Amino acid sequence: MAYFDSEYSEQGGLFAEGKNVDEEIKRCIELVDSGSIFELMEAAEEVLQMCGENGRYSDGLYIVNLLIDVSPYNSEYWFKKGFFLNGLHRFEEAIECYNKSLSLNPGDSEILIDRASAEENLGLTAQARKSLEEALTSDPHNEDALFSLGLIHQQKEDYETAVYYLSKLISRNSSYTDAYYELGFCYEMMNEPEEALEAYEAFLDKDPYNPNGWYNRAVMYTRLNNYEKAIASYDLATAIKDDFASAWFNKGNLLADQQRYNEAIECFQKAYEIDREDEAALYNIANIYEELGDLVNAIKNYTAAININDNYYEAYLARGYCFDSVGKYQLALKDFNKAISLSENCADAWYAKADLEYSLGQLKAAVESYRQALHIEPDNFEIWFNLAETFLEIGSWIDAIDAFDHCTRIKSDDAASYYGKSKVFFIINQTQEAIDCLKMAFMLDPSIRNEFAKEYPEIKSSKLFKKLLDEI
């Protein structure tokens, strides 16, 4: 966490005054071999710093162990040994060294912060939090401790406490760039997009070339329904990082929502070029082509998505609709069945299959499929109505009445359901019930009078019906 602190060189190392780390380590080993321990102790601080900065943890551990042999009560050496062990992922041993260092130098905030890092690496979150709080007791304004406590509470989804520590850090040091980013994330998770946006913009003021900052800014503007600024933010994210697949994908979604379809397709294609396993990008391209009525390209892209993910039930369902629309009914039925096999709890797939079976004249099969759909969505009005109409067509009168009853229970002002039920009652010679339903249908939708007159001219012309009709 806090021990080694220097600037990174693009050449791949952090070298003190241009010295070569290999040469300096070799010199230390030569001092050991020659028995020049005190000279080693004089050179050690710089060499250990170089080992830490260059990830030479094994070399650093070897040298610091030699120093501990000479000076076993030196708190700094135990601290450094803990650091190197931590770097080697030997976390339990690292904690033992940090504890030894603390026993020699109680309350040292830097040791406590590094111990918290090892504890967190072992999943000992409560202990890590306690170590950090202890560090703040001795050093209330320690920035590393405040930041780490913010992250620990963030990971626990205790966002309010995380905000407390991160805000306290920012009030102490307004230049602590990463704190703004994490603060934005916390507000985002707390569903406070305006506060999150403010934090992300403060982060970008300090790190304007960070693509993740622009991406998160775009997400917040999307939540705030400011789509133009969201798109502009995604543009900046992709300008900085051209292979930012998620930014291209999200931008495509926004453009599609605004019916800027050609631009949206370009974004989704870019996302797919970056990630050839991104079936969702192909699915979205297919959706747009379907919306544009280009079913050939829609089917092509749904198929490409399925080739990547053979379990993509949404793509099977959507392709099935397209096959149905172009008259390839058996292929559509095959896709609907595949979607059902992948997700039996998908009412849409059962419903689509039922409608297709009805169109193909497979009425009994359609009834079973409608029932399966209703088992998943028992209050779906459209499915009940189609089922009722199918029962009416196959002559299952009692079932038809029951289905229409469900329709009027779900949607009490639907005239067509009452009219459908009246037709069944006429068929089974329950005239009064038929008239009652017909009256309700006429009251809810007077235009049904004309439809009834066309369908039942003989009933309409009867004196009894005319009398009853006059009463409505």
C-alpha positions as CSV (number, residue, x, y, z in Angstrom):
1,M,0.0,0.0,0.0
2,A,2.2,2.8,1.3
3,Y,5.8,1.8,1.7
4,F,7.4,2.3,-1.7
5,D,6.7,5.6,-3.4
6,S,8.3,6.8,-6.6
7,E,7.6,7.5,-10.2
8,Y,7.3,4.9,-13.0
9,S,9.6,4.9,-16.0
10,E,8.3,3.8,-19.3
11,Q,11.4,1.8,-19.9
12,G,10.0,-0.7,-17.5
13,G,11.6,0.1,-14.2
14,L,12.1,2.6,-11.5
15,F,15.8,3.2,-11.1
16,A,17.4,5.3,-8.4
17,E,19.6,7.8,-10.0
18,G,19.9,5.7,-13.2
19,K,21.5,2.7,-11.4
20,N,20.8,-0.8,-12.7
21,V,18.8,-3.0,-10.3
22,D,20.6,-6.2,-11.3
23,E,24.0,-4.6,-10.7
24,E,22.9,-3.2,-7.3
25,I,21.5,-6.6,-6.2
26,K,24.7,-8.3,-7.4
27,R,26.8,-5.8,-5.4
28,C,24.8,-6.6,-2.2
29,I,25.3,-10.3,-2.7
30,E,29.0,-9.7,-3.1
31,L,29.0,-7.8,0.2
32,V,27.4,-10.7,1.9
33,D,29.8,-13.2,0.4
34,S,32.7,-11.0,1.6
35,G,31.2,-10.7,5.1
36,S,30.9,-6.9,4.8
37,I,27.6,-6.8,6.7
38,F,27.9,-3.3,7.8
39,E,28.6,-2.1,4.3
40,L,25.5,-4.1,3.3
41,M,23.4,-2.3,5.9
42,E,24.5,1.1,4.5
43,A,23.6,0.1,0.9
44,A,20.5,-1.9,1.8
45,E,17.9,0.9,2.0
46,E,18.4,2.0,-1.6
47,V,18.6,-1.6,-2.9
48,L,15.5,-2.7,-1.1
49,Q,13.7,0.3,-2.5
50,M,14.8,-0.7,-6.0
51,C,13.6,-4.3,-5.4
52,G,10.2,-3.1,-4.3
53,E,9.7,-0.7,-7.2
54,N,10.8,-3.3,-9.8
55,G,8.8,-6.3,-8.4
56,R,12.0,-8.1,-7.4
57,Y,10.4,-9.5,-4.3
58,S,12.4,-12.7,-4.0
59,D,15.7,-10.7,-4.2
60,G,14.4,-8.2,-1.7
61,L,13.3,-10.9,0.7
62,Y,16.7,-12.6,0.5
63,I,18.5,-9.3,1.4
64,V,16.1,-8.3,4.2
65,N,16.4,-11.7,5.8
66,L,20.2,-11.2,6.0
67,L,19.6,-7.8,7.6
68,I,17.2,-9.3,10.2
69,D,19.9,-11.9,11.1
70,V,22.2,-9.1,12.0
71,S,19.5,-6.8,13.5
72,P,16.5,-8.9,14.7
73,Y,14.9,-6.1,16.6
74,N,14.7,-3.6,13.8
75,S,11.1,-2.8,13.1
76,E,11.8,-1.4,9.7
77,Y,13.4,-4.6,8.5
78,W,10.4,-6.7,9.6
79,F,8.1,-4.2,7.9
80,K,10.0,-4.6,4.7
81,K,10.0,-8.3,4.9
82,G,6.2,-8.2,5.3
83,F,6.1,-6.1,2.1
84,F,8.1,-8.5,0.1
85,L,6.1,-11.5,1.4
86,N,2.9,-9.7,0.5
87,G,4.3,-9.2,-3.0
88,L,5.0,-12.9,-3.3
89,H,1.4,-13.6,-2.2
90,R,2.6,-15.2,1.0
91,F,0.0,-13.2,2.9
92,E,-0.1,-15.1,6.2
93,E,3.7,-14.9,6.6
94,A,3.5,-11.2,5.7
95,I,1.0,-10.6,8.5
96,E,3.3,-12.3,11.0
97,C,6.1,-9.9,9.9
98,Y,3.9,-6.9,10.2
99,N,2.8,-8.0,13.7
100,K,6.5,-8.4,14.6
101,S,7.2,-4.9,13.3
102,L,4.2,-3.5,15.2
103,S,5.4,-5.1,18.4
104,L,8.6,-3.2,18.0
105,N,6.9,0.0,16.9
106,P,3.3,0.0,18.1
107,G,0.7,2.1,16.3
108,D,2.7,2.9,13.2
109,S,0.1,3.8,10.7
110,E,2.1,2.7,7.6
111,I,2.7,-0.8,9.0
112,L,-1.0,-1.1,9.9
113,I,-2.0,0.0,6.4
114,D,0.2,-2.6,4.8
115,R,-1.0,-5.3,7.2
116,A,-4.6,-4.4,6.2
117,S,-3.6,-5.0,2.5
118,A,-2.4,-8.6,3.4
119,E,-5.5,-9.2,5.5
120,E,-7.7,-8.1,2.7
121,N,-5.8,-10.4,0.3
122,L,-6.7,-13.3,2.6
123,G,-10.4,-12.2,2.6
124,L,-10.1,-11.1,6.3
125,T,-12.1,-7.9,5.6
126,A,-13.1,-7.3,9.2
127,Q,-9.5,-7.5,10.4
128,A,-8.4,-5.3,7.5
129,R,-11.0,-2.7,8.5
130,K,-9.9,-2.8,12.1
131,S,-6.2,-2.3,11.1
132,L,-7.1,0.7,9.0
133,E,-9.3,2.2,11.8
134,E,-6.3,1.7,14.1
135,A,-4.1,3.5,11.6
136,L,-6.5,6.4,11.6
137,T,-6.4,6.5,15.4
138,S,-2.7,7.3,15.3
139,D,-2.9,9.3,12.1
140,P,-6.4,10.7,11.6
141,H,-5.7,12.3,8.3
142,N,-3.8,9.4,6.7
143,E,-5.0,9.4,3.1
144,D,-4.2,5.8,2.3
145,A,-6.2,4.6,5.3
146,L,-9.2,6.8,4.4
147,F,-9.1,5.6,0.7
148,S,-8.7,1.9,1.7
149,L,-11.5,2.1,4.2
150,G,-13.7,3.7,1.5
151,L,-12.9,0.8,-0.8
152,I,-13.5,-1.9,1.8
153,H,-17.0,-0.4,2.6
154,Q,-17.7,-0.1,-1.1
155,Q,-16.9,-3.8,-1.6
156,K,-19.3,-4.6,1.3
157,E,-21.9,-2.5,-0.6
158,D,-22.0,-0.2,2.4
159,Y,-22.0,2.8,0.1
160,E,-23.0,5.4,2.6
161,T,-20.0,4.6,4.9
162,A,-17.7,4.5,1.8
163,V,-18.9,7.9,0.8
164,Y,-18.1,9.2,4.3
165,Y,-14.5,8.1,4.1
166,L,-14.0,9.1,0.5
167,S,-15.5,12.5,1.1
168,K,-13.4,13.0,4.1
169,L,-10.3,12.2,2.1
170,I,-11.3,14.6,-0.7
171,S,-11.9,17.4,1.9
172,R,-8.4,16.7,3.1
173,N,-6.7,16.4,-0.3
174,S,-8.8,17.7,-3.3
175,S,-6.1,16.3,-5.6
176,Y,-6.6,12.6,-4.7
177,T,-7.9,11.7,-8.2
178,D,-9.0,8.1,-7.6
179,A,-11.1,9.1,-4.7
180,Y,-13.5,11.0,-7.0
181,Y,-13.8,7.9,-9.3
182,E,-14.7,5.6,-6.4
183,L,-17.0,8.3,-4.9
184,G,-18.9,8.4,-8.3
185,F,-19.2,4.7,-8.3
186,C,-20.7,4.7,-4.8
187,Y,-23.3,7.4,-5.7
188,E,-24.1,5.4,-8.9
189,M,-24.8,2.3,-6.8
190,M,-26.9,4.4,-4.4
191,N,-29.0,5.5,-7.4
192,E,-28.0,9.1,-7.1
193,P,-26.9,9.9,-10.7
194,E,-26.5,13.7,-10.2
195,E,-24.1,13.2,-7.4
196,A,-22.3,10.5,-9.3
197,L,-22.0,12.7,-12.4
198,E,-20.5,15.5,-10.3
199,A,-17.9,13.1,-8.9
200,Y,-17.0,11.7,-12.3
201,E,-16.7,15.1,-13.8
202,A,-14.4,16.1,-10.9
203,F,-12.4,13.0,-11.7
204,L,-12.1,13.9,-15.4
205,D,-11.0,17.4,-14.5
206,K,-7.9,15.8,-13.0
207,D,-7.6,12.9,-15.4
208,P,-9.1,14.0,-18.7
209,Y,-7.7,11.2,-20.8
210,N,-9.2,8.4,-18.7
211,P,-11.7,6.5,-21.0
212,N,-13.4,4.8,-18.0
213,G,-14.2,8.2,-16.6
214,W,-15.9,9.3,-19.8
215,Y,-17.7,6.0,-20.0
216,N,-19.2,6.4,-16.5
217,R,-20.1,10.0,-17.3
218,A,-22.0,8.7,-20.3
219,V,-23.9,6.1,-18.2
220,M,-24.9,8.9,-15.7
221,Y,-26.1,11.2,-18.5
222,T,-28.1,8.3,-19.9
223,R,-29.8,7.8,-16.5
224,L,-30.6,11.5,-16.4
225,N,-32.1,11.2,-19.9
226,N,-29.6,13.6,-21.5
227,Y,-28.8,11.3,-24.4
228,E,-26.8,13.8,-26.5
229,K,-24.3,14.4,-23.8
230,A,-24.2,10.7,-23.1
231,I,-23.4,10.0,-26.8
232,A,-20.7,12.8,-26.7
233,S,-19.2,11.2,-23.7
234,Y,-19.1,7.8,-25.3
235,D,-17.4,9.5,-28.3
236,L,-14.7,10.8,-26.1
237,A,-14.2,7.4,-24.4
238,T,-13.8,5.7,-27.8
239,A,-11.6,8.5,-29.1
240,I,-9.2,7.8,-26.2
241,K,-9.6,4.0,-26.3
242,D,-10.7,2.9,-29.8
243,D,-11.1,-0.8,-28.7
244,F,-13.5,0.1,-25.8
245,A,-16.2,-2.4,-26.8
246,S,-18.6,-1.5,-24.1
247,A,-18.6,2.1,-25.0
248,W,-19.3,1.3,-28.7
249,F,-22.1,-1.1,-27.6
250,N,-23.8,1.4,-25.2
251,K,-23.5,4.2,-27.8
252,G,-25.2,1.9,-30.3
253,N,-28.1,1.3,-27.9
254,L,-28.6,5.1,-27.5
255,L,-28.5,5.7,-31.2
256,A,-31.0,2.9,-31.8
257,D,-33.4,4.3,-29.2
258,Q,-33.3,7.6,-31.2
259,Q,-33.9,5.7,-34.4
260,R,-30.5,6.7,-35.8
261,Y,-30.3,3.1,-37.1
262,N,-27.4,3.3,-39.5
263,E,-25.1,4.9,-36.9
264,A,-26.3,2.4,-34.4
265,I,-25.4,-0.5,-36.7
266,E,-21.9,1.0,-37.2
267,C,-21.4,1.1,-33.4
268,F,-22.5,-2.5,-32.9
269,Q,-20.4,-3.7,-35.8
270,K,-17.4,-1.9,-34.2
271,A,-18.1,-3.6,-30.8
272,Y,-18.3,-7.0,-32.6
273,E,-15.0,-6.3,-34.5
274,I,-13.3,-5.7,-31.1
275,D,-14.9,-8.8,-29.5
276,R,-15.8,-11.6,-31.9
277,E,-17.6,-13.4,-29.1
278,D,-20.1,-10.6,-28.5
279,E,-23.3,-12.2,-29.6
280,A,-25.3,-9.4,-28.1
281,A,-23.9,-6.9,-30.7
282,L,-25.0,-9.1,-33.5
283,Y,-28.4,-9.6,-31.9
284,N,-28.9,-5.8,-31.7
285,I,-27.9,-5.4,-35.3
286,A,-30.5,-8.0,-36.2
287,N,-33.1,-6.2,-34.1
288,I,-32.4,-3.0,-36.1
289,Y,-32.7,-4.8,-39.5
290,E,-36.0,-6.4,-38.3
291,E,-37.2,-2.9,-37.3
292,L,-36.3,-1.6,-40.7
293,G,-38.2,-4.6,-42.4
294,D,-35.0,-6.1,-43.8
295,L,-35.7,-9.6,-42.6
296,V,-33.0,-11.2,-44.7
297,N,-30.3,-9.3,-42.9
298,A,-32.1,-9.7,-39.6
299,I,-32.1,-13.5,-40.0
300,K,-28.5,-13.5,-41.1
301,N,-27.4,-11.6,-37.9
302,Y,-29.6,-13.6,-35.5
303,T,-28.0,-16.7,-37.0
304,A,-24.5,-15.3,-36.5
305,A,-25.4,-14.6,-32.9
306,I,-26.6,-18.2,-32.4
307,N,-23.4,-19.5,-34.0
308,I,-21.5,-17.8,-31.2
309,N,-23.9,-18.9,-28.5
310,D,-26.0,-21.9,-29.2
311,N,-28.0,-21.3,-26.0
312,Y,-29.1,-17.8,-27.0
313,Y,-32.9,-18.3,-26.6
314,E,-33.8,-14.7,-27.3
315,A,-32.1,-15.0,-30.7
316,Y,-34.0,-18.2,-31.5
317,L,-37.2,-16.5,-30.5
318,A,-36.5,-13.4,-32.6
319,R,-35.4,-15.4,-35.6
320,G,-38.5,-17.5,-35.3
321,Y,-40.7,-14.4,-35.6
322,C,-38.7,-13.4,-38.7
323,F,-39.1,-16.9,-40.3
324,D,-42.9,-16.7,-39.5
325,S,-43.1,-13.2,-41.2
326,V,-41.4,-14.5,-44.4
327,G,-43.6,-17.6,-44.5
328,K,-41.0,-20.2,-43.4
329,Y,-43.3,-21.7,-40.9
330,Q,-41.5,-24.9,-40.1
331,L,-38.3,-23.1,-39.5
332,A,-40.1,-20.7,-37.2
333,L,-41.7,-23.6,-35.3
334,K,-38.3,-25.2,-35.0
335,D,-36.9,-22.0,-33.5
336,F,-39.8,-21.5,-31.1
337,N,-39.3,-25.1,-29.9
338,K,-35.6,-24.5,-29.4
339,A,-36.3,-21.3,-27.4
340,I,-38.7,-23.3,-25.2
341,S,-36.1,-26.0,-24.7
342,L,-33.6,-23.4,-23.5
343,S,-36.0,-21.5,-21.3
344,E,-39.2,-23.3,-20.4
345,N,-40.3,-20.3,-18.4
346,C,-40.4,-18.0,-21.4
347,A,-44.1,-17.2,-22.0
348,D,-43.3,-15.4,-25.2
349,A,-41.9,-18.5,-26.8
350,W,-45.0,-20.6,-25.9
351,Y,-47.3,-17.8,-27.1
352,A,-45.4,-17.4,-30.4
353,K,-45.6,-21.2,-30.9
354,A,-49.3,-21.2,-30.1
355,D,-50.1,-18.4,-32.6
356,L,-48.1,-20.2,-35.3
357,E,-49.8,-23.5,-34.6
358,Y,-53.1,-21.8,-34.8
359,S,-52.2,-20.3,-38.2
360,L,-51.1,-23.7,-39.4
361,G,-54.5,-25.2,-38.4
362,Q,-53.0,-27.2,-35.5
363,L,-55.6,-26.0,-33.1
364,K,-55.3,-28.6,-30.4
365,A,-51.5,-28.1,-30.3
366,A,-52.2,-24.4,-30.1
367,V,-54.5,-24.8,-27.1
368,E,-51.7,-26.7,-25.2
369,S,-49.1,-24.1,-26.1
370,Y,-51.5,-21.3,-24.9
371,R,-52.0,-23.1,-21.7
372,Q,-48.2,-23.5,-21.2
373,A,-47.8,-19.8,-21.7
374,L,-50.6,-19.0,-19.2
375,H,-49.0,-21.3,-16.7
376,I,-46.1,-18.8,-16.7
377,E,-48.1,-15.6,-17.1
378,P,-51.6,-16.4,-15.7
379,D,-52.8,-12.8,-16.0
380,N,-51.8,-12.2,-19.6
381,F,-55.0,-10.9,-21.3
382,E,-53.9,-11.5,-24.9
383,I,-53.1,-15.1,-24.3
384,W,-56.4,-15.8,-22.6
385,F,-58.3,-14.1,-25.4
386,N,-56.5,-16.1,-28.1
387,L,-57.1,-19.3,-26.2
388,A,-60.8,-18.4,-25.8
389,E,-61.1,-17.8,-29.6
390,T,-59.4,-21.1,-30.3
391,F,-61.8,-23.0,-27.9
392,L,-64.6,-21.3,-29.8
393,E,-63.3,-22.4,-33.1
394,I,-62.8,-26.1,-32.0
395,G,-66.2,-26.1,-30.3
396,S,-65.1,-26.5,-26.7
397,W,-67.9,-24.2,-25.4
398,I,-67.4,-24.5,-21.7
399,D,-63.7,-23.9,-22.0
400,A,-64.3,-20.9,-24.2
401,I,-66.7,-19.4,-21.6
402,D,-64.1,-20.0,-18.9
403,A,-61.3,-18.4,-20.9
404,F,-63.5,-15.3,-21.8
405,D,-64.3,-15.0,-18.0
406,H,-60.6,-14.8,-17.3
407,C,-60.4,-12.0,-20.0
408,T,-63.2,-10.0,-18.4
409,R,-61.6,-10.5,-14.9
410,I,-58.3,-9.1,-16.1
411,K,-59.8,-6.4,-18.3
412,S,-63.3,-5.6,-17.3
413,D,-63.9,-3.0,-20.0
414,D,-63.0,-5.2,-23.0
415,A,-66.1,-5.3,-25.2
416,A,-64.6,-8.1,-27.5
417,S,-64.5,-10.5,-24.6
418,Y,-68.1,-10.0,-23.7
419,Y,-69.1,-10.3,-27.4
420,G,-67.1,-13.5,-27.7
421,K,-68.8,-14.9,-24.6
422,S,-72.2,-13.9,-26.0
423,K,-71.5,-15.9,-29.2
424,V,-70.8,-19.0,-27.2
425,F,-74.0,-18.6,-25.1
426,F,-76.0,-18.2,-28.4
427,I,-74.5,-21.4,-29.7
428,I,-75.5,-23.4,-26.5
429,N,-78.9,-21.8,-26.5
430,Q,-78.4,-19.9,-23.2
431,T,-80.2,-16.8,-24.7
432,Q,-80.5,-14.7,-21.6
433,E,-76.8,-15.0,-20.8
434,A,-76.0,-14.3,-24.4
435,I,-78.2,-11.1,-24.3
436,D,-76.7,-10.0,-21.0
437,C,-73.1,-10.3,-22.5
438,L,-74.2,-8.6,-25.7
439,K,-75.7,-5.7,-23.8
440,M,-72.4,-5.2,-22.0
441,A,-70.5,-5.4,-25.2
442,F,-72.7,-2.8,-26.9
443,M,-72.4,-0.5,-23.9
444,L,-68.6,-0.7,-23.9
445,D,-68.3,-0.5,-27.7
446,P,-71.4,0.6,-29.7
447,S,-69.7,-0.3,-33.0
448,I,-70.1,-4.0,-32.1
449,R,-73.8,-3.6,-33.0
450,N,-72.7,-3.5,-36.7
451,E,-70.4,-6.4,-36.4
452,F,-73.2,-8.5,-34.7
453,A,-75.7,-7.5,-37.4
454,K,-73.3,-8.9,-40.1
455,E,-72.5,-12.1,-38.2
456,Y,-76.0,-12.9,-37.0
457,P,-78.6,-11.4,-39.4
458,E,-81.2,-14.0,-38.5
459,I,-81.0,-13.2,-34.8
460,K,-81.0,-9.5,-35.4
461,S,-84.2,-9.7,-37.5
462,S,-86.1,-11.7,-34.9
463,K,-88.8,-9.8,-33.0
464,L,-87.5,-11.1,-29.6
465,F,-84.1,-9.7,-30.2
466,K,-85.4,-6.4,-31.5
467,K,-87.4,-6.1,-28.3
468,L,-84.4,-6.9,-26.2
469,L,-82.2,-4.6,-28.4
470,D,-84.6,-1.7,-27.7
471,E,-84.0,-2.2,-24.0
472,I,-80.3,-1.7,-24.3
